[in-house]
Amino acid sequence: MRGIDRGVTVQSRILCQLPIDERSVVAEAHEIAIYPSYYSYTECIGDWRSYTLYNNQGNERDFIFRSSTKSGSCTELGKHLKYIKTFIEENFDTTKLVQARAFSMRDAVVFPHRDFIEVNEAYIRLQIPLITHSQAYHAEEDVVFRMRIGEVWHLAATNVHSAANLGDRRRLNLCLDFENTDQPIQLLKKTGDTLPLPDIVVREEPSENHVRDIIAIGRIARKENIKDIIKLVLKEQYLMNITPAEIYDLLIKLSEQSRDMDIIRKVRTIRDYMTVERAVGKLLTAWDNWNTDVEPFEVA
Amino acid sequence: MRGIDRGVTVQSRILCQLPIDERSVVAEAHEIAIYPSYYSYTECIGDWRSYTLYNNQGNERDFIFRSSTKSGSCTELGKHLKYIKTFIEENFDTTKLVQARAFSMRDAVVFPHRDFIEVNEAYIRLQIPLITHSQAYHAEEDVVFRMRIGEVWHLAATNVHSAANLGDRRRLNLCLDFENTDQPIQLLKKTGDTLPLPDIVVREEPSENHVRDIIAIGRIARKENIKDIIKLVLKEQYLMNITPAEIYDLLIKLSEQSRDMDIIRKVRTIRDYMTVERAVGKLLTAWDNWNTDVEPFEVA
């Protein structure tokens, strides 16, 4: 929580900005909205849904990402969304595409985390906003930014990163995973002439009182509301100039105010899981079961 | 916030308790979960979904409740859920049934409110839990209670009432609307021998510090997080011995701490809408638009 540095930027890169036909995308977003989502994302609190459009099996119920060298095929939903399908085929090298998904997010925040897994698998992941608005944010390390519609982002997933939609209108991102390559730009069939600069968000500086008020919420924290309280605190990263490390510090201090050892342990385990010791497939943010999903942790 | 009275009860009545086959219901709940819900409930914060099984039109996309004397017919989803369909047909007088819905709720709280509308329309509404657990609650006036599986409840909807599921596991209630009758019991084809007493919840008494801590959360309230904060406060009714009137008082005092006139107005308007001046179909809990959905209100 320091002075605002207007020269900040992110390691994630905009490869190009592609034109998007808003009317077509909105029409297909309505189709997606009434379609079942078969995936739940434990790194998020709120309404976050993933819809598979393209994968190895061509089956949208199969959301496990499998290593494969052969390129994928369209799911039933992927075939149905003609505009998005054509958008992918006309702009990207689909012979190298292994998975395409639509990420729909509304009134939700993602825990700041590192993706070690993607690195080991050595895939290239691109994200392209199809629908967005001013309250939909991304964060990488200490910087908060907005992705504009049509921007093709190559995300630096090993950095601590997260996202949030503080509004009730849906944000829809296309997420494309390709076979690895040294030249991600070659995955694009065409690129624009000029590259936009990232839309970095300048945030308010939090006062000492504000920090104290956040920590004090811990006094009413209990198992039945800790998820709501954590969501409230995670939002602070987008509203105030607070880093992910400081967000986790706030959460830990807040949890200590609850005097509930289960809550204190849970928050510490989540912080370590998201930023340090990530284990594949471990369901750490199961909020209903306080016995089996928490690792023992000695609180100093 | 007074001493616990163990003699309290509710005006809503248990008509009987019917046997439910848990395995069949759980299997059909999985079918419902991947089915689109066409209705959104503005009196609720969190994940609340309604699925129409039976109505005048036999069309699940039509969720507007229309006055009618002719009995309804099954929707596509209603026909698909064979166990629930048989359960309704074997236990209730379907010649008087005008609407059947499944209410699915998870990590959600309903604003304490009165239903004037149902009374004018003069229908009989019964609710029957098909799946529930210990963190799924109902409230009527100053009393909090749990509905047990298979209990057929005739709810006193003109009293201030609400519901909450503080857990992440879904609660599934069947909601049946019948043509009006003086003898709701006659809507049942068979009834049990003994009537269970309502499962009234004895809640902890809140301390003065606790009340102060809740109000203090208002200091960090802003448009981007007020919905999360209201959800947190609404949960308090189920965790502590706090009445609906006191919940709204807490929300108003909390909103004043924000010093944001839009938030102060919004909270006052919501309280009046839920408990006093209910206008049909007015979308008061639209959290994204702060200009058009708030009635002007002079703050003293």
Interface residues (C-beta under 8 A of the other chain):
Chain A: A33 I34 Y35 P36 Y38 D47 D107 Q135 L166 G167 D168 R169 N209 H210 D213 I214 A216 I217 R219 I220 R222 E224 N225 K227 D228 I229 K231 L232 K235 E236 Y238 L239 A286 W287 D288
Chain B: A33 I34 Y35 P36 Y38 D47 D107 Q135 L166 G167 D168 R169 N209 H210 D213 I214 A216 I217 R219 I220 R222 E224 N225 K227 D228 I229 K231 L232 K235 E236 Y238 L239 A286 W287 D288
